[in-house]
């Protein structure tokens, strides 16, 4: 395991194509990164630089559309879980100032044959930009596959069956979120592009952003800047996985800071994939993660119930 800009770096091919010894080393390295730091940079994740460039081109085209057009894809009843969410709608848990961002959500498609379909809002598709829809969903499934393999390694690290998560994330409530942090036109008055927070889901896969700004809070309570290299995705533990493992795996606080004032007139684009389980997955702490030295920290809850709680806390659901 090497180091990349302050966080550990691993090669997913070591797990998906390696021999038994290489796979075991990957599991140990990934587990150590997630239990000690909560973040890791991953190479050979399946998404090519060309596909990333295609997606960023389409994402910029969408956010360049007239506001009236974008607002036609914002449905308040969906609590920001599909389609467009405009500036000023979301804030970090415990914060009152809204984040300086607008975003879009792609979710699962082709799920009508599964009972879980009734639990999820339908995807929205931008008729003005058919390539935005195509490339977005292609990226969704590529990152979902990478996340599935990472969760297999996590299961082995936790001494679970390698396929423990497979049925629990099959057609899970995951979302791909293209984000536009717009130019800062006036003094922010305490607002930042994304306030300090922890992610809600199991794991997040973040491809390289168009500009710097992401920072994580390390064990010394210091903010450390992190940027995914072109051939890497940055992956972090979310609160659902931290809860499931009774804090054995860490959901690390992170934020996106505003740029220096001379760059306020610039935009920043970022595209995280939030890997969620099915809504009916239980997040009750694994018995193996509850010990005398690490007593039970959380009450039983389902993933769907927990998501609803968190959406209310960040202002997307009333």
C-alpha positions as a Markdown table, in Angstrom:
| # | Residue | x | y | z |
|---|---|---|---|---|
| 1 | Unk | 0.0 | 0.0 | 0.0 |
| 2 | Unk | 1.4 | 3.4 | -1.0 |
| 3 | Unk | 0.5 | 6.9 | 0.0 |
| 4 | Unk | -1.3 | 9.4 | -2.2 |
| 5 | Unk | -1.6 | 13.0 | -1.1 |
| 6 | Unk | -2.0 | 12.2 | 2.5 |
| 7 | Unk | -4.2 | 9.1 | 2.2 |
| 8 | Unk | -3.3 | 5.4 | 1.5 |
| 9 | Unk | -3.4 | 4.2 | -2.1 |
| 10 | Unk | -4.4 | 0.6 | -3.3 |
| 11 | Unk | -4.7 | -1.1 | -6.6 |
| 12 | Unk | -8.1 | -2.9 | -7.1 |
| 13 | Unk | -6.6 | -5.3 | -9.6 |
| 14 | Unk | -4.6 | -6.8 | -6.7 |
| 15 | Unk | -8.0 | -8.0 | -5.4 |
| 16 | Unk | -9.9 | -8.7 | -8.6 |
| 17 | Unk | -7.0 | -10.3 | -10.5 |
| 18 | Unk | -4.5 | -11.3 | -7.8 |
| 19 | Unk | -3.6 | -14.6 | -6.3 |
| 20 | Unk | -4.6 | -15.6 | -2.8 |
| 21 | Unk | -1.6 | -13.8 | -1.2 |
| 22 | Unk | -2.2 | -10.6 | -3.2 |
| 23 | Unk | -5.9 | -10.6 | -2.3 |
| 24 | Unk | -5.1 | -11.1 | 1.4 |
| 25 | Unk | -2.7 | -8.2 | 1.3 |
| 26 | Unk | -5.3 | -6.0 | -0.4 |
| 27 | Unk | -7.9 | -6.8 | 2.2 |
| 28 | Unk | -5.5 | -6.0 | 5.0 |
| 29 | Unk | -4.4 | -2.7 | 3.4 |
| 30 | Unk | -8.0 | -1.6 | 2.7 |
| 31 | Unk | -9.2 | -2.6 | 6.1 |
| 32 | Unk | -6.3 | -0.7 | 7.8 |
| 33 | Unk | -7.0 | 2.4 | 5.7 |
| 34 | Unk | -10.7 | 2.4 | 6.5 |
| 35 | Unk | -10.2 | 1.7 | 10.2 |
| 36 | Unk | -7.4 | 4.3 | 10.7 |
| 37 | Unk | -8.1 | 7.0 | 8.1 |
| 38 | Unk | -11.5 | 6.4 | 6.6 |
| 39 | Unk | -10.3 | 7.3 | 3.1 |
| 40 | Unk | -8.2 | 5.5 | 0.4 |
| 41 | Unk | -7.2 | 6.3 | -3.2 |
| 42 | Unk | -8.0 | 3.4 | -5.5 |
| 43 | Unk | -6.4 | 2.6 | -8.9 |
| 44 | Unk | -7.8 | 0.3 | -11.6 |
| 45 | Unk | -11.4 | 1.0 | -10.6 |
| 46 | Unk | -12.8 | 0.4 | -14.1 |
| 47 | Unk | -13.6 | 3.9 | -15.2 |
| 48 | Unk | -11.3 | 5.2 | -17.9 |
| 49 | Unk | -9.9 | 8.8 | -18.2 |
| 50 | Unk | -11.8 | 9.1 | -21.5 |
| 51 | Unk | -15.1 | 8.2 | -19.8 |
| 52 | Unk | -14.4 | 10.6 | -17.0 |
| 53 | Unk | -13.8 | 13.4 | -19.5 |
| 54 | Unk | -17.0 | 12.6 | -21.4 |
| 55 | Unk | -19.0 | 12.8 | -18.2 |
| 56 | Unk | -17.5 | 16.1 | -17.1 |
| 57 | Unk | -18.2 | 17.5 | -20.5 |
| 58 | Unk | -21.9 | 16.5 | -20.3 |
| 59 | Unk | -22.1 | 17.6 | -16.6 |
| 60 | Unk | -20.8 | 21.1 | -17.5 |
| 61 | Unk | -23.3 | 21.3 | -20.4 |
| 62 | Unk | -26.2 | 20.5 | -18.0 |
| 63 | Unk | -25.3 | 23.1 | -15.4 |
| 64 | Unk | -24.8 | 25.6 | -18.2 |
| 65 | Unk | -28.5 | 25.2 | -19.2 |
| 66 | Unk | -30.8 | 28.2 | -18.4 |
| 67 | Unk | -32.0 | 28.1 | -14.8 |
| 68 | Unk | -35.6 | 27.9 | -15.9 |
| 69 | Unk | -34.7 | 24.7 | -17.8 |
| 70 | Unk | -32.9 | 23.2 | -14.8 |
| 71 | Unk | -35.7 | 24.1 | -12.5 |
| 72 | Unk | -38.1 | 22.1 | -14.6 |
| 73 | Unk | -36.3 | 19.0 | -13.4 |
| 74 | Unk | -36.5 | 19.9 | -9.7 |
| 75 | Unk | -39.3 | 18.1 | -7.9 |
| 76 | Unk | -39.4 | 19.1 | -4.1 |
| 77 | Unk | -41.4 | 16.0 | -3.2 |
| 78 | Unk | -38.4 | 13.8 | -4.2 |
| 79 | Unk | -36.3 | 15.3 | -1.4 |
| 80 | Unk | -33.4 | 15.8 | -3.8 |
| 81 | Unk | -33.1 | 12.1 | -4.4 |
| 82 | Unk | -33.6 | 12.3 | -8.2 |
| 83 | Unk | -33.2 | 15.0 | -10.8 |
| 84 | Unk | -32.0 | 18.5 | -10.0 |
| 85 | Unk | -31.5 | 20.3 | -6.7 |
| 86 | Unk | -30.9 | 24.0 | -6.9 |
| 87 | Unk | -28.5 | 26.3 | -4.9 |
| 88 | Unk | -29.5 | 26.8 | -1.3 |
| 89 | Unk | -31.4 | 23.6 | -0.7 |
| 90 | Unk | -28.8 | 21.4 | 1.2 |
| 91 | Unk | -26.7 | 22.1 | 4.2 |
| 92 | Unk | -24.4 | 20.0 | 6.4 |
| 93 | Unk | -25.9 | 18.4 | 9.5 |
| 94 | Unk | -26.0 | 20.9 | 12.3 |
| 95 | Unk | -25.4 | 23.9 | 10.0 |
| 96 | Unk | -27.8 | 26.7 | 9.1 |
| 97 | Unk | -25.9 | 28.1 | 6.1 |
| 98 | Unk | -26.7 | 26.3 | 2.9 |
| 99 | Unk | -23.8 | 24.8 | 0.9 |
| 100 | Unk | -22.8 | 26.8 | -2.2 |
| 101 | Unk | -23.8 | 24.1 | -4.7 |
| 102 | Unk | -26.4 | 22.8 | -7.1 |
| 103 | Unk | -26.5 | 19.1 | -8.1 |
| 104 | Unk | -28.2 | 16.3 | -10.0 |
| 105 | Unk | -29.0 | 12.7 | -8.9 |
| 106 | Unk | -28.9 | 9.6 | -11.1 |
| 107 | Unk | -30.4 | 6.5 | -9.4 |
| 108 | Unk | -31.1 | 2.9 | -10.2 |
| 109 | Unk | -32.7 | 2.1 | -13.6 |
| 110 | Unk | -34.4 | -1.0 | -15.0 |
| 111 | Unk | -35.7 | -2.1 | -11.6 |
| 112 | Unk | -39.4 | -2.4 | -12.4 |
| 113 | Unk | -39.3 | -6.2 | -12.0 |
| 114 | Unk | -38.0 | -5.9 | -8.4 |
| 115 | Unk | -40.3 | -5.2 | -5.4 |
| 116 | Unk | -37.8 | -2.5 | -4.2 |
| 117 | Unk | -38.9 | -0.4 | -7.2 |
| 118 | Unk | -41.9 | 0.9 | -5.2 |
| 119 | Unk | -39.5 | 2.3 | -2.6 |
| 120 | Unk | -37.4 | 4.5 | -4.9 |
| 121 | Unk | -38.3 | 7.6 | -6.9 |
| 122 | Unk | -38.0 | 7.2 | -10.7 |
| 123 | Unk | -35.0 | 8.6 | -12.5 |
| 124 | Unk | -35.4 | 11.8 | -14.4 |
| 125 | Unk | -33.9 | 12.3 | -17.8 |
| 126 | Unk | -32.8 | 15.6 | -19.4 |
| 127 | Unk | -34.4 | 15.7 | -22.9 |
| 128 | Unk | -32.1 | 18.6 | -23.9 |
| 129 | Unk | -29.0 | 16.5 | -23.4 |
| 130 | Unk | -29.4 | 12.7 | -24.2 |
| 131 | Unk | -25.7 | 12.1 | -23.8 |
| 132 | Unk | -25.8 | 13.5 | -20.3 |
| 133 | Unk | -28.3 | 10.7 | -19.4 |
| 134 | Unk | -26.3 | 7.9 | -21.3 |
| 135 | Unk | -22.9 | 8.8 | -19.9 |
| 136 | Unk | -24.3 | 9.4 | -16.4 |
| 137 | Unk | -25.9 | 6.0 | -16.2 |
| 138 | Unk | -22.9 | 4.3 | -17.7 |
| 139 | Unk | -20.7 | 5.8 | -15.0 |
| 140 | Unk | -23.3 | 4.9 | -12.3 |
| 141 | Unk | -23.0 | 1.2 | -13.2 |
| 142 | Unk | -19.2 | 1.2 | -13.6 |
| 143 | Unk | -18.7 | 2.7 | -10.1 |
| 144 | Unk | -21.3 | 0.4 | -8.7 |
| 145 | Unk | -19.3 | -2.5 | -9.9 |
| 146 | Unk | -16.1 | -1.1 | -8.4 |
| 147 | Unk | -17.9 | -0.5 | -5.1 |
| 148 | Unk | -19.2 | -4.0 | -5.0 |
| 149 | Unk | -15.7 | -5.4 | -5.3 |
| 150 | Unk | -14.5 | -3.1 | -2.5 |
| 151 | Unk | -17.3 | -4.2 | -0.3 |
| 152 | Unk | -16.3 | -7.9 | -0.9 |
| 153 | Unk | -12.8 | -7.0 | 0.4 |
| 154 | Unk | -14.4 | -5.2 | 3.4 |
| 155 | Unk | -16.5 | -8.2 | 4.2 |
| 156 | Unk | -13.4 | -10.4 | 4.3 |
| 157 | Unk | -11.6 | -7.9 | 6.5 |
| 158 | Unk | -14.6 | -8.1 | 8.9 |
| 159 | Unk | -14.4 | -11.9 | 8.8 |
| 160 | Unk | -17.7 | -12.2 | 7.0 |
| 161 | Unk | -18.5 | -14.2 | 3.9 |
| 162 | Unk | -17.0 | -12.5 | 0.8 |
| 163 | Unk | -20.5 | -12.1 | -0.7 |
| 164 | Unk | -22.1 | -10.7 | 2.5 |
| 165 | Unk | -22.9 | -7.3 | 0.9 |
| 166 | Unk | -24.0 | -8.6 | -2.5 |
| 167 | Unk | -27.6 | -9.2 | -1.9 |
| 168 | Unk | -27.8 | -6.2 | 0.4 |
| 169 | Unk | -26.6 | -3.8 | -2.3 |
| 170 | Unk | -28.3 | -5.5 | -5.2 |
| 171 | Unk | -30.4 | -2.6 | -6.7 |
| 172 | Unk | -29.5 | -0.6 | -3.7 |
| 173 | Unk | -30.6 | 3.1 | -3.4 |
| 174 | Unk | -27.3 | 4.4 | -4.7 |
| 175 | Unk | -26.9 | 7.8 | -6.4 |
| 176 | Unk | -24.4 | 9.4 | -8.8 |
| 177 | Unk | -24.3 | 13.1 | -7.9 |
| 178 | Unk | -22.8 | 15.5 | -10.4 |
| 179 | Unk | -22.2 | 18.7 | -8.4 |
| 180 | Unk | -21.6 | 22.3 | -9.6 |
| 181 | Unk | -20.0 | 24.7 | -7.0 |
| 182 | Unk | -20.7 | 28.0 | -8.7 |
| 183 | Unk | -18.7 | 31.2 | -8.8 |
| 184 | Unk | -18.9 | 33.1 | -5.5 |
| 185 | Unk | -20.5 | 36.4 | -6.3 |
| 186 | Unk | -20.8 | 38.0 | -2.8 |
| 187 | Unk | -19.1 | 37.6 | 0.6 |
| 188 | Unk | -20.2 | 34.0 | 1.7 |
| 189 | Unk | -21.0 | 35.1 | 5.3 |
| 190 | Unk | -19.9 | 31.7 | 6.7 |
| 191 | Unk | -21.1 | 29.5 | 3.9 |
| 192 | Unk | -18.7 | 27.1 | 2.1 |
| 193 | Unk | -19.0 | 25.0 | -0.9 |
| 194 | Unk | -19.7 | 22.0 | 1.3 |
| 195 | Unk | -19.7 | 22.2 | 5.1 |
| 196 | Unk | -17.9 | 19.7 | 7.3 |
| 197 | Unk | -19.9 | 16.5 | 7.2 |
| 198 | Unk | -19.8 | 12.7 | 7.0 |
| 199 | Unk | -21.5 | 10.8 | 4.2 |
| 200 | Unk | -24.7 | 8.9 | 4.9 |
| 201 | Unk | -24.1 | 5.8 | 2.8 |
| 202 | Unk | -21.9 | 2.7 | 2.9 |
| 203 | Unk | -19.0 | 3.9 | 0.8 |
| 204 | Unk | -18.5 | 6.9 | -1.5 |
| 205 | Unk | -16.4 | 6.7 | -4.7 |
| 206 | Unk | -15.2 | 10.1 | -5.9 |
| 207 | Unk | -13.5 | 10.7 | -9.3 |
| 208 | Unk | -11.1 | 13.5 | -9.7 |
| 209 | Unk | -12.7 | 16.9 | -9.3 |
| 210 | Unk | -12.2 | 19.9 | -11.6 |
| 211 | Unk | -10.4 | 21.9 | -8.9 |
| 212 | Unk | -8.9 | 21.6 | -5.5 |
| 213 | Unk | -11.0 | 22.1 | -2.3 |
| 214 | Unk | -11.6 | 18.7 | -0.7 |
| 215 | Unk | -10.2 | 18.4 | 2.8 |
| 216 | Unk | -10.4 | 15.6 | 5.4 |
| 217 | Unk | -10.1 | 15.9 | 9.2 |
| 218 | Unk | -7.3 | 13.7 | 10.4 |
| 219 | Unk | -6.7 | 12.1 | 13.9 |
| 220 | Unk | -4.7 | 15.1 | 14.9 |
| 221 | Unk | -7.8 | 17.3 | 14.3 |
| 222 | Unk | -6.0 | 18.9 | 11.3 |
| 223 | Unk | -7.6 | 19.6 | 7.9 |
| 224 | Unk | -5.6 | 17.8 | 5.1 |
| 225 | Unk | -6.2 | 18.6 | 1.4 |
| 226 | Unk | -7.0 | 15.6 | -0.8 |
| 227 | Unk | -7.3 | 15.5 | -4.6 |
| 228 | Unk | -7.9 | 12.3 | -6.7 |
| 229 | Unk | -5.2 | 11.8 | -9.3 |
| 230 | Unk | -6.5 | 11.2 | -12.9 |
| 231 | Unk | -6.2 | 7.4 | -12.7 |
| 232 | Unk | -7.7 | 7.1 | -9.2 |
| 233 | Unk | -10.9 | 7.4 | -7.3 |
| 234 | Unk | -11.0 | 8.5 | -3.7 |
| 235 | Unk | -13.1 | 6.1 | -1.6 |
| 236 | Unk | -14.4 | 6.8 | 1.9 |
| 237 | Unk | -16.4 | 5.1 | 4.6 |
| 238 | Unk | -20.0 | 6.4 | 5.1 |
| 239 | Unk | -22.0 | 6.5 | 8.3 |
| 240 | Unk | -24.0 | 3.4 | 7.4 |
| 241 | Unk | -20.9 | 1.3 | 7.3 |
| 242 | Unk | -19.5 | 2.9 | 10.4 |
| 243 | Unk | -22.8 | 2.2 | 12.1 |
| 244 | Unk | -22.9 | -1.5 | 10.9 |
| 245 | Unk | -19.4 | -2.0 | 12.2 |
| 246 | Unk | -20.0 | -0.2 | 15.5 |
| 247 | Unk | -17.2 | 2.3 | 14.7 |
| 248 | Unk | -14.6 | -0.3 | 13.7 |
| 249 | Unk | -14.5 | 1.4 | 10.3 |
| 250 | Unk | -14.4 | 5.2 | 10.4 |
| 251 | Unk | -16.6 | 7.7 | 8.6 |
| 252 | Unk | -14.2 | 10.6 | 8.4 |
| 253 | Unk | -15.3 | 14.2 | 8.5 |
| 254 | Unk | -14.6 | 16.1 | 5.3 |
| 255 | Unk | -15.5 | 19.4 | 3.6 |
| 256 | Unk | -15.1 | 21.4 | 0.4 |
| 257 | Unk | -13.6 | 24.8 | 1.2 |
| 258 | Unk | -14.0 | 28.0 | -0.8 |
| 259 | Unk | -11.1 | 28.9 | -3.1 |
| 260 | Unk | -8.8 | 31.9 | -2.5 |
| 261 | Unk | -10.7 | 35.2 | -3.3 |
| 262 | Unk | -8.9 | 35.7 | -6.6 |
| 263 | Unk | -10.6 | 32.4 | -7.8 |
| 264 | Unk | -14.1 | 33.2 | -6.6 |
| 265 | Unk | -15.2 | 33.7 | -10.2 |
| 266 | Unk | -14.4 | 30.1 | -11.1 |
| 267 | Unk | -16.6 | 27.0 | -10.9 |
| 268 | Unk | -15.8 | 23.7 | -9.4 |
| 269 | Unk | -17.3 | 20.4 | -10.6 |
| 270 | Unk | -17.3 | 17.1 | -8.6 |
| 271 | Unk | -19.0 | 13.7 | -9.2 |
| 272 | Unk | -19.3 | 11.4 | -6.2 |
| 273 | Unk | -21.0 | 8.0 | -6.3 |
| 274 | Unk | -22.8 | 7.3 | -3.1 |
| 275 | Unk | -23.2 | 3.5 | -2.7 |
| 276 | Unk | -26.3 | 2.7 | -0.7 |
| 277 | Unk | -27.7 | -0.6 | 0.3 |
| 278 | Unk | -31.3 | -1.6 | -0.3 |
| 279 | Unk | -33.7 | 0.3 | 1.9 |
| 280 | Unk | -34.6 | -2.8 | 3.9 |
| 281 | Unk | -31.0 | -3.7 | 4.8 |
| 282 | Unk | -30.5 | -3.8 | 8.6 |
| 283 | Unk | -27.8 | -1.6 | 10.0 |
| 284 | Unk | -27.8 | -3.2 | 13.4 |
| 285 | Unk | -24.2 | -3.5 | 14.6 |
| 286 | Unk | -22.5 | -6.7 | 13.7 |
| 287 | Unk | -22.1 | -8.9 | 16.8 |
| 288 | Unk | -18.4 | -9.5 | 16.0 |
| 289 | Unk | -17.8 | -5.7 | 16.2 |
| 290 | Unk | -19.3 | -5.4 | 19.7 |
| 291 | Unk | -16.7 | -6.2 | 22.4 |
| 292 | Unk | -15.9 | -5.2 | 26.0 |
| 293 | Unk | -13.5 | -2.6 | 24.7 |
| 294 | Unk | -15.9 | -1.4 | 22.0 |
| 295 | Unk | -19.4 | -1.6 | 23.5 |
| 296 | Unk | -22.6 | -1.1 | 21.5 |
| 297 | Unk | -22.8 | 2.5 | 20.1 |
| 298 | Unk | -26.0 | 2.4 | 18.1 |
| 299 | Unk | -29.7 | 1.3 | 18.3 |
| 300 | Unk | -31.1 | -1.1 | 15.6 |
| 301 | Unk | -32.4 | 0.6 | 12.4 |
| 302 | Unk | -32.9 | -0.1 | 8.7 |
| 303 | Unk | -31.0 | 1.7 | 6.0 |
| 304 | Unk | -34.2 | 3.3 | 4.7 |
| 305 | Unk | -35.1 | 4.6 | 8.2 |
| 306 | Unk | -31.7 | 6.0 | 8.7 |
| 307 | Unk | -31.6 | 7.7 | 5.3 |
| 308 | Unk | -34.9 | 9.4 | 6.0 |
| 309 | Unk | -33.5 | 10.7 | 9.3 |
| 310 | Unk | -30.4 | 12.1 | 7.7 |
| 311 | Unk | -32.3 | 13.7 | 4.8 |
| 312 | Unk | -34.3 | 15.7 | 7.3 |
| 313 | Unk | -31.1 | 16.7 | 9.2 |
| 314 | Unk | -29.5 | 18.2 | 6.0 |
| 315 | Unk | -32.6 | 20.0 | 4.9 |
| 316 | Unk | -33.7 | 18.0 | 1.9 |
| 317 | Unk | -36.7 | 16.3 | 3.5 |
| 318 | Unk | -39.4 | 18.0 | 5.7 |
